[in-house]
Amino acid sequence: MIKSNDSINYYHIITAIIFFVGVIIISTSGYMIIEEYSLSEGIYMSIITIGTVGYREIKPLSEAGRWFTVLIILLGFSSLAFAGNIMVETLLKKNWDSGFEAKKMKKIISRLKSHYIICGAGKVGSAAADHLMENGTDFVIIEEDEEICNEIKKKNYICIKGDATREAALRDAGIKKAKGLLALLNSDPENLFTVLTARELNPTLHIIARSEVASSEKKILRAGADSVSSPYATAGKQIATNMLAATGKLSMEKYIPNAIPKWITVQKGSDIYGETISSASLKIKKTIIGLRRKNSDFIFPDATIKLKKKDKVLISNELKTLDDFTSKVSKKRTIIIIDDNAVIRRLYTRLFQKAGFIPLTADNGPDGLNMIINEKPAAAVIDHILPGLYGIELCKKIRENNNFNDVKLILFTGDDEPAFKKRALAAGADAVVTKSPEAFEIVETTLKLLQNKKKG
């Protein structure tokens, strides 16, 4: 739409110029033929005639020359009027279209929900936008450079001209209803300020930021980013990894992060075949936190169970004794907050402390599961997307043990689909709260569940 309007304006301007030049050519040619003027005399006569400046003719005009001059005056006046009209129309249209476009864009953004905001439309930002478009995802771009913003709009992307570090620009992009934000500006300080402002406006927003210097990563994370990525470091590492894997120099087992619990199948003749859970843990120097046998899962299985062929055991990174798995007497109104976002954990720790709770936190699924079993809290607030173990799976494992039926489980998610809520409730969650800027909703939901428990 913007491109089409620009083409029409240029067409009108070029038409006006051609019209004006054409009148000068006709006028000069006419004087040269009718009055036998030279080329320079013809051009001079044409200019003073079209400009109606009233200078004296070079030579007295004949009857035919006078009528021709009248015609040139009319044509000249018409060409100047046409050109003036085009200029005024272009200026007015530009201002009108600018205001109309801004209103239209504001209306479109107001209808968006759970969209993404891309701050910066450089090479990285443009690539991110293209990828989101390919996946059919709604997004808004904030770009300070007007020329770059106009180029982005030609792709039919929504682009706001503004400073992403400013609150006004983020509000215009619909940050209150956004699901995530990509801080991809070319400066680490700008990305840091963008993260700070965005986190303040929407505490539940998932933020990924770009970093040019390794020393900036910790600062940006402390500002509220969920993760920080360096385009150059990521690309270099990926290329090196691909080369090592392609040439057989990289073991994919070594490439799996140790912090993530994983399943191991027990094979006949292996070191842990026929061993009890406790002795197997000591042999592999890992904690066995789960057992899968014949389509049945057991969380923290009995230490005396012997492992059989085709059993699957879930091992964690740290070795713990059996005493670590003994349930402790829960403190009054203890609540566990499980979220991999440090900012969210700090936010809800403060809110629940004010509400009279004793909050404990974990940053991944397995640690959170272990903490619930050990502490047996009054309630647990669980993010769905967690490292190691998703929130729904965590709820299922807790509900497998009847000793934890009294623990209220509140699942915290960015998925507002009814089908997901139904799955979560079926898995054992007592309530499902969709992430929103209203941070107190989680606290209120928890209080209501515990009040209903007392009444029951």
N, C-alpha and C positions, 0 to 999 in steps of 0.2 A: 504493500500500500504506500509506504513512504517512498519507495523507489519510483513508483508510477507517477506520483505527484511531482517529484523532482524533474522527471523527463518532460512533463507537460510544460513546466516553467521555462526550461531551456529552449524548448521548441518555440514558444511565444517570443522569447527574447531574440532568438536567431531570425525569426520571421520579421520582426520589427527592424533589425539591422539590415537585412536584405532589402526590405521595402525602401528604407532611407537611402541606401547606397544606389539602388535602382533608380530612384528619382534623380539623384545627382548625375548618374550616367546618361539618362534620357535628356536631362536639361543641358548638359555639356554638349552632347551630340547634336541636339536641336539648334543650339546657338552656332555651332560650327557649320551646320548645313545652311540654316536660314540666313544668318548674318555674316557668314564667312569669317568667324572668329578663329583665332589660334586655340590650341588645346589649353594653354594657361589662361587665356582670356575667357574661354568657355567655362572653365572650372571656377574662376573668380566670379563671373557673372551668375553662375548657378548658386554659389554659396550666398552671395548677398541677396539674391532673389528669394531663396528658400528661407534664409534667416530674416527676411523682411527688415533689413537694417536701413534701407533707404539711400544707399550710396548712389552716386551718379553713374549712369551707364558709361561704358568705355567709348561706345560710338552710338549715335542716334539710332533708335530701333525703327525698323520698317513696320508697316501695318501688321504683317504676319508675325513679326518678332514681338510686337506688343501683345497680341492675342496668345502667343506661345508663352510669354512671361506670366500672363494671368493664369494660364493652366498650371504652370510650374509652381506659382505661389499657392494655389489650391492643393496641389499634390504635396508640396513641401509642408504645408500646414497640417495636412492629414497625416503625413508620415511622422511628424513630430508629436502630434496628438496621440497617435497609435503607440509610439514608443513610450511616451509619458504614462499612458494608461497601463501599459504592460509593466513598467517599473513599479508603479503604485500598487497594482494588483498583486505583483509578486511579493512585495513587502508585507502587504496586508494578509495575503494567503499564508505566508510563512508563519506569521504570528498566530493566525487563526488555527492553522494545522497543528502548530506546536501545542497550543492550549487544548485543542480537541484530542490530540494524541495522548497528552498527559492524563486527561480525564478518562479516556478509554482504557489506558493501561492501569490506572488506579482502580477502575471498576473490575477489570480482569483479575488483578491481584487480590482484591477483596473477596473474590469467590474461591480462591485457592485454599486448600487445607492439606496439611501434612506434606507440604512441598519442601524443596531445598533452596537454599540461598547460596549463590556463588559470589564471593567477594573478589573481584579482579578478573578481567577478561583477557589476560595475557595468553601466552602459549599454553600454560598449564590449565588456566581457567577455561579457555576455549575447548581444549581437549576433554575436560571434565563435562562441559556443557554438551558437547557432541555425544558423549557416552550416555549421559542421562537422557538425551533426546532419543537415542537408539533404543533405550529401554522403556520409552513411553512414560517418563517421569516428569512431573511438573517442577519447574524451577524458575527462579528469578535471579538475574545477574545485576550486580551493582558495580558500575565502572565510572571512574572519575573523568576519564578522557572522552570528550564528546565525539571525536572522530572514530575512536574504537567502538564506542557505544552504537553509533550509526551503522557501522559495518556489521555489528552483531545483530542489529534489528533486521538487516537484510536477509538473515537466516530465519526470520520469523520467531526469534527468541525474545523473551521479555527482558528488556534491559533498562535499568534506571540509572540516570546520570547522577552520581553523588559520591560522597566520601563514606566508605564502609565503616570507618572508625567512629562516625557520628551516629548518634541515637536516631535522628530524624530519618536518615537513609535506611537504616535497618527496620524502622517502623513502617516506612513506605513499602518495603519489600515483604511485609506481612510476617515479621519474625515471631509474633505472638502465636501464630497458627502454624509455623514452620516445623518440620520434623528434624531437619539437620542444616548445618552451615559449613561451607568450605571456605576457610580463610586463605586465599591464594594470591595475596598481594605480593609485590616484588620486594617488600621490605619487612624484615623480621619485627621491628618495632611497630609497624602498621598492623601486622597480623596479631601481635600481642594486644594492642589496643582494641582491635576488632573483637577478639575473643573476650576481653574484659567486658566490653559494652554488651555483646550478645548474651553472655552468661547472666549478666545482671537483668536483662530484659526478659529472658526466658531460661529459667534454671534447668529445665528438663531437655533443652535442646542438645542434640548430639553434634559436637563440633570437632572437625578435623582441620588442622592448620598446617600450613607450609612453613618450612624453616630452611634458611640458606646456610646458617652457621650452627654447628653442633651445640655450641654453648648456649644457644637461644632456646633449645628444646625444653629444658627444665623450667625456664621462665614462662614459656607459653603454656606448658602443662599446669603450672601453678596458677596461671591466670584463668584457667577453666577449660582448656581444651581436653577432649577425650583422648586424642592421640595427635602426634606430630609426625610429619613425613617430610623428608628431604628428597626432592625429585632426583637430584644427582646421585645421592647415596643409594636410593632405592633402585634406580636404573643400573648403576654400577654393580650393586650386589646381585641383582637379578641376572645380569649378563654373565657375571662370573659364575653364578650358581648353574646357569644353563650350560655353560661351557664344561664345568666340572662334571655335571650329570651326563652330558653327551659323550664325554671321554672316559666315563667309568671311574672318575676320581672322587665322586661324592656318593656316600651312602645315605639313602633317603631316611634311614632310621636315625642317623645322626642329625638330620635336618629337622626332625620333629622336635618342637620345643619340649624340654623336660618338665616344664611346669604344668603341662596339660595331662591329666590322667588318661590312661589308655588301656584298652582291653588286650589281654594276652591269652591265646588258646593253649591249653595244656596238652602236650603231645606225649605219647608213650615213650619212655626212655629219657625224658627231659629231667633236669635237676629237681623240679618241683613235683613231678609225677609221683603219686602215692604219699606225698608229704601232707602234714596237717597245715591248716592256714597259718598258724603261728610259726612253724618251722620253715615253711615256704617263704614267709616274709623275711625271716632272718637270712635265708640263703640268697635271695635276690636283692636284699638290702632296700626293699621298698615296702610300703604299707599296702596290704590287700584290703581294699575298702568295699569290694563287691564281688559276688559270685553269681555266675549265670550257668544254670544247669537245667537242661531239658526245657527250655523256654520259660524258666522261672528265675527271677532275679532276687537275690538276697543282699540287703545292704548291711555292711559290717557283719558278715557271717560268723557263726560260732568258731572259735579258735581251734576246736578239736576236729572239725570236719576235714576228712582226707580228700585230696584232689584226685579226680578221675580223668581218664582220657576224654578229650573234647570239652572239658569244663573250660569256661572262660572266667578269668579273674580281672578285676579292675584295680589297677595299681596306681598309687599316687607317688609324688616325688619324694616324700619324707618317710622315714621309718619311725613308727611309734609303737609303744608297748601296748599290751592289752588294757592296761589301766587307763590309757588315754581314751578308750572307747566307753568307759564306764560313765553312765549318766550322772550328772551332778544335780543337786537340789537347786531348782531354779529360784532366782531372786524374784522378789515381788515386782511385778510390772516390768520385767526385763523384755526388751524388744531387740530383735536382730535385723539389721539392715544389710542386705546383700546387693551390691551394685559395683560394677567395675569402674565407675566414674567417681573419682575422689571428691570432686566438687559436690556431687549429689549426696555422697555419704556425709560430708561435713554439713551440708544444708539440713538434711533430715535428722542428723544427730542433734543439732541445735533445736530444731522444732520439737522433736520428741522429748528432749530434756525439759523444755519449757512446759510440755504437757504432762510432766511428772514421771516419765519413763527413765529406765536405765538402758541407754542404747549401746549395743555391741555391733561391730561392723565386720564384713568380709568382702573381699573384692573379686571372688570367683565362686563358681558353683560348688565344687567339692569342699572347699574350706567352709562355705556357708552351711552346707549339709552337716559337716562335722560339728560345727558350732551349735546348730539347732539340737543335734542329738546330745551333745555334752551339757548344754545349758538349759534345755527344755524351757524356752521363753514363753511369755504370755502370747506373743505374736511375732511374726516375721514378715518383713516387707522385702519382696524378692523381685529383682529385675528379671525380665524374661531372657534377654540376650546376655548370657554370661559365659566367660571362658570356662571350658571344661565340662559344664553341665547346664543345660538350659533350664529356665525357671519352671516350665511345665514338668519336665522330667524330675526336677528336684521335689516338686510337690507330690508327684507319684511315689517317690521313694520314701518320703516322710509318712505318707498315708498307708504305706505297707505295714507299718508298725503301729499297732493299736495304742501303744503307750503315748503316742503324740497326737491323739485325736483332739485333745483340748487346745493344742497350739493353733492359733488363728493364722492362716496363710493368706497374705495379700499380694497378688501378682501385679507387678508394675510394668506396663507395656506401651509401646507406641502403636500397636496394632489395634484399631478400633472396630475391626470386623466382628459381627455377631458370631460367626462360626468359630473364631478364635476364642472368644469369651466362653462359648459353650464347651470347647475342648479343655480350657483351663479349669472350669468349674468341675468338669467330669474327672479331671486329674487330681482333684482334691483341694483346689484353691477355694477359700471362703469368699473372696471378693476379687474382682478384676478392676483395676483403676487405669484408665488411659492417661498417658503422660500429657500434661498440660502445664501452662504457666502458673496455674493455681496450685501452689505447692502444699497448701494446707489441706487439700482434698484427701491426701493419703492419711494424714493425722486424724481427720474427722472420721474417715471410713474405719480406721483401726479402733477408735474410741467407741463407735457405734457397735462394732462386732463384739468388743469386750463387755459393753453394757448389756447387750442381748444375752451374752454368755452368763452373766451374773443373774439376770432375771430368770433364765432357764434353770 
